[in-house]
Amino acid sequence: MKLKLFAIVLGMISGFAGAAQADTVRLRGTVVDLAGTTLKVKARDGKTDTITLSPDWMISGVAKASAADIKQGDFLGIASVSKADGGSGALEVVIFPAALKGTGEGDRDWDLQPNSRMTNGTVADVTEVNGRTVTLTYSNGQKKEIAIPQSTPIVKFAPAAPADLKPGMTVFVSAERGSGGKLVSRR
């Protein structure tokens, strides 16, 4: 399988888990440069951010997956928006490995686009009647049904290495804003 690396640097897991923390910053953009433990990322707004990576920083990648890969009992992270009919429509779907089940479980505001939500939960049901829909359960038995349009990107975690972080590579970095506004990414 060819890895289409959308690098998820260090704090990605904590980015889902700690999304509600006020000091957590989620950066989406492209790599400008990686020099030692300093990563420069050109964000979607055109601004270049410098992130200090902790000495034990880690990187994960994602590879293309499909709706057929989603099974009952899987743990997913789904960014979604409300639809006109009152339901939710997926913007992107991440299939977590079994070892990360429970990471960031719940439903919260997200910043992929205005009014988006992130729901991390266990697949209770997968249906395909006039489209694909999953029902996720999370936090004390709460449920959320989310439609997954055919055009929605679906990915799963894949191995990656620092050498994969080349200029132009698309990344998602979860960092904390420290003293003086400095961004630090750590687990």
C-alpha positions in Angstrom: 0.0 0.0 0.0 1.4 3.4 -1.0 1.4 5.7 2.0 -0.2 9.0 1.4 1.3 10.7 4.3 -0.7 13.4 6.0 1.7 13.6 8.8 0.3 13.8 12.2 3.1 15.1 14.4 3.5 14.3 18.0 0.5 15.9 19.6 -2.1 14.5 17.3 -3.4 12.0 19.8 -3.3 14.5 22.6 -4.9 16.9 20.1 -8.0 14.8 20.1 -7.9 14.1 23.8 -7.2 17.7 24.9 -9.1 19.6 22.3 -11.0 21.5 24.9 -8.0 23.0 26.6 -7.7 26.7 25.9 -3.9 26.5 25.5 -4.0 23.8 22.9 -3.4 25.0 19.3 -4.2 22.8 16.3 -2.2 23.8 13.2 -3.0 22.5 9.7 -0.7 23.4 6.9 2.4 22.3 5.0 6.0 21.8 6.2 8.3 24.6 5.4 11.3 23.1 7.2 12.4 20.6 9.9 15.7 21.4 11.5 16.5 19.3 14.6 13.6 19.9 17.0 12.3 23.0 15.2 9.4 22.5 12.8 8.2 25.4 10.6 4.7 25.0 9.2 2.9 27.3 6.8 -0.7 27.4 8.1 -3.9 27.5 6.0 -4.1 31.3 6.6 -0.6 31.7 5.0 1.2 32.5 8.3 4.3 30.5 9.1 4.4 29.1 12.6 7.5 27.8 14.4 7.0 24.8 16.7 9.5 23.4 19.1 9.3 19.6 19.2 10.0 18.0 22.6 13.0 15.7 22.7 10.8 12.6 22.7 8.4 13.8 19.9 6.8 11.3 17.7 5.2 11.2 14.3 2.4 9.2 12.9 1.0 9.2 9.4 -2.2 8.2 7.8 -3.0 6.1 4.8 -6.1 6.1 2.6 -8.9 3.7 3.9 -12.5 3.2 2.8 -15.9 2.8 4.2 -15.5 -1.0 3.8 -12.7 -0.8 6.4 -15.2 0.5 9.1 -16.6 -2.3 11.2 -18.8 -2.5 14.3 -16.6 -2.1 17.4 -14.0 0.1 15.6 -13.0 3.4 17.3 -13.3 6.4 15.0 -12.7 10.2 15.0 -15.1 12.0 12.8 -15.1 15.7 12.0 -18.6 16.7 10.9 -21.1 19.5 10.4 -24.8 19.8 10.9 -26.9 19.1 7.8 -30.1 20.8 6.8 -32.2 17.8 7.9 -30.8 18.1 11.4 -28.4 15.2 11.1 -24.6 15.3 10.9 -22.4 14.9 7.8 -18.8 13.8 8.0 -16.0 16.0 6.7 -13.3 13.5 7.4 -13.0 10.1 9.2 -10.0 8.7 11.0 -10.0 4.9 11.9 -8.0 4.5 15.1 -5.9 1.4 15.8 -7.3 -0.9 18.6 -4.5 0.2 21.0 -5.8 3.8 20.9 -9.5 3.0 21.5 -11.0 5.6 23.8 -8.6 8.4 22.9 -10.4 11.7 23.1 -13.7 10.0 23.4 -16.7 12.4 23.2 -18.2 15.1 21.1 -16.8 18.7 21.0 -16.3 21.8 18.9 -13.7 21.4 16.2 -11.9 23.9 13.9 -11.8 22.1 10.6 -14.3 24.6 9.3 -16.9 26.9 10.9 -19.4 25.0 13.1 -17.7 21.7 12.8 -17.6 19.1 15.6 -15.2 16.2 16.4 -16.8 13.0 17.6 -14.6 10.2 18.8 -16.4 7.0 19.6 -17.0 3.3 19.1 -19.0 2.2 16.0 -22.2 0.7 17.3 -23.8 0.3 13.8 -22.9 0.8 10.1 -25.7 1.1 7.6 -25.9 1.8 3.9 -29.4 2.8 3.0 -29.3 5.7 0.5 -25.8 6.5 1.7 -23.4 5.4 4.4 -24.1 6.1 8.0 -22.4 5.2 11.2 -23.7 5.4 14.8 -21.0 6.2 17.3 -21.3 5.6 21.1 -19.3 7.6 23.6 -19.2 9.0 27.1 -21.8 7.1 29.2 -23.8 5.6 26.4 -24.4 8.7 24.3 -25.0 8.1 20.6 -24.5 10.2 17.5 -25.5 9.1 13.9 -23.2 10.6 11.2 -23.7 10.3 7.5 -20.5 9.7 5.5 -20.8 11.1 1.9 -18.9 9.3 -0.8 -16.5 12.2 -1.2 -15.4 12.2 2.5 -11.8 11.3 3.1 -11.4 8.2 5.2 -8.0 7.4 6.6 -6.3 5.0 9.1 -3.0 5.4 11.0 0.2 4.3 9.3 3.9 4.3 10.2 5.9 7.4 9.5 9.4 8.7 10.4 10.8 12.2 10.8 12.5 11.8 7.4 9.0 11.9 5.9 8.6 15.5 7.0 9.7 17.2 3.8 8.9 20.7 2.6 5.4 20.8 1.2 4.1 17.8 3.2 0.7 18.3 4.7 0.6 18.2 8.5 -1.6 18.5 11.5 0.2 19.5 14.6 -1.3 19.8 18.1 0.8 22.1 20.2 0.6 24.1 23.4 1.2 27.8 23.5 3.9 28.4 26.2 5.3 31.5 27.8 5.9 34.3 25.4 3.6 32.7 22.8 6.1 29.9 21.9 4.5 26.8 20.4 5.7 23.5 21.8 4.5 20.0 20.7 4.9 17.1 23.1 2.9 14.1 24.1 
